[in-house]
Amino acid sequence: MTDPNHIIEGCRNGNRTAMKMLYEQHSARLLIVCRRYANNNEEAKDWLHEGWIRVFDTIKSFRGDGAIEGWLYMVMKNTALQMLHKQQKIKFLPLEEEENYIHDIQEGEFEELMDAYSAEVLLQIMQLLSPQYKLVLNLYVIDNLSHKEIASQLGISENTSKSNLNRARKQLIEILRNKMRTEKNKNLRMANL
């Protein structure tokens, strides 16, 4: 039972072997999805577990129009968003009237800093962002949602989404700038030894 269609059909029929195979094939990648939204690894693992329960409860609704990976990704992302909503820990700051957008960031600096680090390092650094900034940044940059879609999913205005993305970029760039300075100073000290 290695054919994806047989595995999915087995899951629909409650076959434990098929469920285990689907879980083993996709859990590592789906944990990364949960980690993007969770505050720590333990919380991400709890959300992954919750997501798998939802997957197996709703797998009959998977029509097979697209790849199972995309459907699983959406289930996990939606689970993470629902868990965040239940926690009610995120408070979005509305757009300030005279907020300047990324006024202290040079053209292309955000992309350059993002390209300088691996995905794993960026994931760790993103954990340092404020929860609302991390959420909007994930939805906009990684999930490629528009501000209108983000606003709809989170129950905020489009301008609040834009403002929180701007603030996320500023906060992320500041963290990355400090990290680069620290690494540069460390390398200089090592070179002088």
C-alpha positions in Angstrom: 0.0 0.0 0.0 2.4 2.7 -1.2 0.2 4.2 -3.9 -1.0 7.6 -2.5 -4.6 6.9 -3.8 -4.7 3.6 -2.0 -3.4 5.2 1.2 -6.1 7.9 1.0 -8.8 5.4 0.3 -7.5 3.3 3.2 -7.7 6.3 5.5 -11.3 7.0 4.4 -12.1 3.4 5.3 -10.5 3.7 8.8 -7.5 1.4 7.9 -5.0 2.0 10.7 -2.0 1.0 8.5 -3.0 3.5 5.9 -3.4 6.2 8.5 0.0 5.4 9.9 1.6 5.6 6.5 0.0 9.0 5.7 1.1 10.3 9.1 4.7 9.1 8.7 4.9 10.5 5.2 3.8 14.0 6.0 4.2 14.7 9.8 7.7 16.2 9.5 6.6 18.8 7.0 3.3 19.5 8.7 5.1 20.1 12.0 7.0 22.9 10.3 3.7 24.5 9.4 2.6 24.3 13.0 5.9 25.6 14.3 5.5 28.8 12.1 2.4 29.8 14.2 3.1 28.2 17.6 5.0 29.8 20.4 7.2 26.8 21.0 7.9 23.2 19.8 5.6 21.6 22.4 2.7 23.8 21.4 3.4 23.0 17.7 3.4 19.2 18.5 0.0 19.6 20.3 -1.4 21.5 17.3 0.0 18.8 14.9 -1.8 16.2 16.9 -5.0 18.2 16.8 -4.5 18.7 13.1 -4.2 15.0 12.5 -7.4 14.3 14.4 -9.1 16.8 12.0 -7.4 15.2 9.0 -8.8 11.7 9.8 -12.2 13.1 10.8 -12.5 15.0 7.5 -10.5 13.0 5.0 -13.7 11.9 3.3 -14.1 15.5 2.2 -10.8 15.4 0.3 -12.0 15.2 -3.3 -8.6 14.5 -4.9 -8.8 17.6 -7.2 -5.3 18.6 -6.0 -2.4 16.9 -4.2 -3.0 15.5 -0.7 0.0 17.6 0.5 -1.9 20.8 -0.3 -5.0 19.7 1.5 -3.0 18.5 4.5 -1.2 21.9 4.6 -4.5 23.8 4.6 -5.9 21.6 7.4 -2.8 22.2 9.5 -2.7 25.9 8.8 -6.4 26.3 9.7 -5.9 24.2 12.8 -3.1 26.5 13.9 -5.2 29.6 13.2 -8.1 28.1 15.2 -5.8 27.3 18.1 -4.5 30.8 18.1 -8.0 32.2 18.1 -9.0 29.9 21.0 -6.0 31.2 23.0 -7.1 34.8 22.3 -3.5 35.9 23.0 -3.1 38.0 19.9 -4.0 41.6 20.0 -3.7 43.4 16.6 -2.7 47.0 16.7 -4.8 49.1 14.3 -3.1 51.3 11.7 -1.8 54.5 13.1 -2.9 57.5 11.2 0.6 58.8 10.3 2.5 55.5 10.3 5.4 55.6 7.9 5.9 52.3 6.0 9.4 50.9 6.4 11.0 54.3 6.3 14.3 53.1 7.8 14.8 50.0 5.6 16.8 50.3 2.5 15.4 49.0 -0.8 15.9 45.2 -1.1 17.3 44.9 2.5 14.5 42.7 3.7 15.0 40.2 0.8 18.7 40.3 1.2 18.6 39.6 4.9 16.1 36.8 4.4 18.3 35.2 1.7 21.3 35.3 4.0 19.9 32.7 6.4 18.5 29.1 6.0 14.8 28.4 6.4 15.5 26.7 9.8 17.3 29.8 11.2 14.6 32.1 9.9 12.0 29.9 11.5 13.8 30.2 14.8 14.2 34.0 14.4 10.5 34.4 13.5 9.7 32.9 16.9 11.1 36.1 18.4 8.5 38.3 16.7 5.4 39.5 18.4 2.6 36.9 17.9 0.4 39.2 15.8 3.4 40.2 13.6 4.5 36.6 13.1 1.0 35.5 12.2 0.5 38.2 9.5 4.1 37.7 8.2 3.4 34.0 7.8 0.1 34.5 6.1 1.4 37.2 3.7 5.0 36.0 2.9 4.8 32.2 3.2 1.2 31.5 2.5 1.0 34.2 -0.1 -2.4 35.6 1.0 -3.5 39.1 0.1 -4.2 41.6 2.8 -7.9 41.2 2.0 -7.7 37.4 2.6 -5.7 37.9 5.8 -8.2 40.5 7.0 -11.1 38.1 6.3 -9.4 35.1 8.1 -8.4 37.1 11.1 -11.4 39.4 11.5 -9.3 42.6 11.1 -9.2 45.4 8.5 -6.9 45.3 5.5 -5.1 48.4 6.8 -4.5 46.6 10.1 -3.0 43.7 8.2 -0.7 46.0 6.2 0.3 47.8 9.3 1.1 44.6 11.2 3.1 43.3 8.2 5.1 46.5 8.1 5.8 46.2 11.8 6.7 42.6 11.4 9.3 43.4 8.7 10.8 46.2 10.8 11.0 43.9 13.9 12.5 41.0 11.8 15.0 43.3 10.1 16.2 44.7 13.4 16.6 41.1 14.8 18.5 40.1 11.6 20.7 43.2 11.7 21.6 42.5 15.3 22.4 38.9 14.5 24.6 39.9 11.6 26.5 42.5 13.8 27.0 39.8 16.4 28.3 37.3 13.9 30.6 39.9 12.3 32.0 40.9 15.7 32.5 37.3 16.6 34.3 36.6 13.4 36.5 39.7 13.9 37.5 38.6 17.4 38.3 35.1 16.1 40.4 36.5 13.3 42.4 38.6 15.8 43.2 35.6 18.0 
